[in-house]
Amino acid sequence: MHPSKTSDAKLINLFLDMLAAEQGAGDNTLDAYRRDLTDFSDFLGHLGQDFAGAETQALRDYLADLDARGFKSSSVARRLSSMRHLFRFLLNERIRGDDPAAILSGPKRGRSLPKVLSISDVDRLLVHAKALSEAPETSAPQRLRAMRLYCLLEVLYATGLRVSELVALPRSASRRDARMIVVRGKGNKERLVPLNEPSRQAMAAYLAAMEALKPEKKKNAASSKWLFPSFGESGHLTRQHFARDLKELAAAAGLVPRLVSPHVLRHAFASHLLHNGADLRIVQTLLGHTDISTTQIYTHVVEERLKSLVRDLHPLAEK
């Protein structure tokens, strides 16, 4: 391996160790940083440079190369963010005496509004999922899978959890008297999220169905610490598996599958709350956003609600 590549690999590992230890970065975040910085290191290697000695022009050339490769502006902006974090780390650790990324400007990009399902669309999904979970002609394993999907949907729309938080819920979240659940989110931070009655009922029915499994399967399910156990490496249902099941349900319910995902349902949760008068700060807390600016992407919902209130309730509004 080229000496500079060896050096870059070590610096990437040091940087990722810092993110994990000091900022509580999760595996997905660390993997994304590693991919971004490894690609950047490969580019620098062709120029005969490395992280410790890279010049600002080399960084500009890399951003131009990403654009030439057809990267979207949002992806280029993310790569630039990774570079900025890395060089700030190298400066703080005195591995470099300057920050070549400090004067760089990122690509201009408009912030796209999140895709949102209407309340009637979500209701259609829930009604169809519940009907499948109650279908008498299906086998016990099929019914259990349908009940799991219905439970996942009810909990997701009731709480707005990230899909990674949802599939990794502990079994303790299903206590009968639970009105709130503790969620461990990004950066290993915990927050309290309320449950509604339909989500509690869906969890209770799903767990009862698991308890009714054949003895050998019952033992495996009962011994798991996860609410949605599986035989995979993680021990719980994967995000990808849930996303596939959700798209199949969307197609069966007459919705366009590509417009339906766990993340879209999280957006629906936030948008529908705001549309019905919820405070933006409360929604920020429920979503687990550290910065209010992240939640402000939903302000278009608040603005539309205010316009409709003035239009419908102002005494001098045109009728």
N, C-alpha and C positions, 0 to 999 in steps of 0.2 A: 504494500500500500504506500502511496506517496506520503512523505513526511507531513505535508500540510494537511492531508486528509486525515491522518492519524490524529494530529493536533485538533482539527475541527471536531472529530468524533468525540474526543475527550471533553472539549468545551461544551458540546451539545449535552453530553451526559451530566456535566456539572450544572449547567443551566436548568435542565429538567429536574435534577435533584433539588435545586433551590425552589422551583415552582411547586414541587410536591410537598416539601417540608415547610416552606414559609407561607405559601398561598393556598395549600390544600388542593392543588389542581388534580382533577380526576384522570383516569386512564385515557379517556377519549381526548381530553385537552392535551395531554402529554403526547399522545400519538400524533395529533395534528401538528403540534410544534415540531416534533421530530421529522415528520415528512417535509414540512416547509423548509426547515433549516438544512436538511440533508440535500434537498434539491438546490438550495442556494449555495451550499458548499461545493456541489458538483460544478456549478457554473463558475464559481471563483477558481476552482482547480484548473479549468481550461484557460483562465487568464494568468495562471501562475501566482495567484493570491490565495490568502486564507483569512479566517476571521480576525486573527491578531493583527494583520497588516492591511486589510482591505481598505481601499480608498472610496470616497463618496461617489466618484464617477463610475466605479465598478458596480455600486449599488444601483445607480441610475440605469446602467446598461442591463442589469438583471431585470429591473422592472420593465424596461423596453422589450426585453426578450420574452417575458411573460405575456405582454400584450401581443407580440408577434406570434406567439403560440396559441393565441385565441382565448386566453383566460378572460373571464368576465371581470369587470371593474371591482366587484365585491371580492373576488378571489385575489386580485392584485392587492387590494387594500389589506386583506388579511395577511398576505405574505409580508407586506411592508410592516404591519404591526408586529409580526414575529421577529423581523429584523431589528426593529426599534427596541423591543424588549431584550433581545440578545445583547445588543451593543451597549444598552444601559447597564446590563448586568456586568459585561466585561469592563466597563468604565468603573463601576462601583467596586469591582474586585481588583482593580488596578492591573488588569491584564492588558488593558489599553489605556493610553493617556488622553484619548479623545473619543468622540462619538460621531462616526461618519454618517449616521442616519439622522442626526438631529435636525439637519436643514432640509431634509427631503420632504416633498409634499406628495400626498397620495392622489389617486385618480378621483375626479369628481364623480359623485354618484348620488342619485336620488334614493331616498329611503323608501323602498316599496312597502305598500300596505300589506299586512298579513291576509292570506286567504281565510275567509270566514264562512262557515255554514250558517244558514238561517236557523231560527228556532224550530221552524217546521221540518227542516232537513234533519236536525239532530233528533227531533221527536220521531221522525220516520225510522231513523236508525235504531233508536231504543225500542220502539214498538216491534220492529221486525226481529231484533235480537231476542226480545222477550218471548215472542211467539215461537222462535226456534228452540228456545230453552224449555218451552212447555209442550213441545210437540210429542204426542203420545206414541207415534209410530216409530220413533228413532230408537236405536240401541242405547244402552246405558253409557258406553264411552262417548258416543256422539252427543248425547244429551249433556253429559258433563262438560264436554268441550264448548257446547253452546252456552251453558250456564256460566262458564268461565268468561267467555267473550262478553256476555251481557253484564256480568259483574265488573269487568274491566271498563266497559263503557260507562256504566252508572257512576263508578268511582271517579273516572277521569273527568266526566262532565260536571260532577259535583264538586271537584277539588281543583281542577286545572293543573294537576301535577305534570311535571316533565315525564315523558315516557320511561326514562331510565329510573325515575323515582317510583313510578307506578308498578312496574314489573318486579321491582325489588322490595315491595312492601313486606314487612315481617308479618307472620301469622298473628301476632299480638294486636295488629291493627283491626282485627275483626271481632274484638271483644263485644259482647252484646250490649254493654252499657256505654260503649265508646261514643261520645259526641264529637270528639276531636281526635285527630291522629298526629303523632309526631313524625315529621318527614325530614330525612337527612338529605339535603340538597347539595348544590355546588359548593366547593370549598369546605365540604364536611359540616356545613352550617345547618342547624336544626330550626324548624319553624312549626308552629301549630296550625293545622288546617281543619276546619269543621267538616263533618259528614252530614248529609241529609238523610231523611228516612228511607227513600228508595235505594240509596247506595248501601245502607246498613242491611236492609232486607235482602238485597241481591247477594251480599257477602254471606249472610246467614244461610240462604238457600244453597249457594254454591258449596259452602263448607259441609252442609248436611249431605249433599250429593257425594262429596268426596268420602265422607264417613261411611256411606252405603256401598262403597266399592267392595270387590272381592277381597277376602282376608289378606292375601299377599300384597295387593296394591294398597289396601287400606293401611297396612303397616308402614309402607314407604311414604304415603301421603301424610300420615299422622306424625311421623318422626321429623318431617321437614320443618325448618324454621320459617319458610317462606309462605306467603299467602297464595302465590301462584307457582307451585313447585314444578320442576321438570327434571329430566334425566340428563340434561346438558352439563357442561363444565361449571357454569355459574351456580347451578342448583335451582335456578328459577327461570321462568319464561323469558325468552329473549325479546328485545325490542323488535327485531326483524320478524319474528313469528307473529307477534301481536299485529304489526303493520299489515302483514299478508292476510291474516284473518279479517282485519277491518276492511280491507279493500274488497275481499270476497263478499262480505256483508253489504257493503255499499252497492256493489253491482246487483246483488239479490234484492236490495231495497229500492232499486230504480235510480240510484244516484251515480254520478260519474266517478269511478274509482280513483282516477288520478287526482281528483280534487279533495279526496278524503284521506286523512292520515291522523295519527295520534297528535301530532303538533297542531294540525288544523283544529282539532277538537279543543286543544288547550287555548287556542286563539278564540274559539267560539265561547268558551267559558268566560274569558275576560271581557270580550266585546258585549256579550249579552248582559253581564253584570253592570257594565258601565251604561249601557243603553237603558237599563231599568233604574238608574240613579245611584249606583254605587260610587263611593269616593275613590279617586285614582290612587291615593295612598294605601287604601285598604286592599285594592286589587294588586298593587305592587307587593304588599306583604304576602298575600295569598300565592302569588306566582313565584315568590322567592327571588325577586329582582333586587340586587344590591343598590342599583342606581335608578332613581325615578325616571331618568332620561330613557331607559330601556322600555319602561311602561308607557311613556308618552307617545309611542307609536300608535296607541289606541285613542289618542285625543280626538281623532276625526269622529269617533263614535260619540264622544261627549259633545262636540261642536254640533253635530247633527241633532242630538237630543235637545240642546239648548235652542236651536233654531225652531224645532217643532213645538217646544213649550211656548216660545214667544208667539209663534204663528197661531197656535191653537188656544192659548189662554189669555193673551193680551187683550184688554177690553176694547182697544181701538183697531185690532187687527181686522183685515178684510175677511169677510165671511163668504 
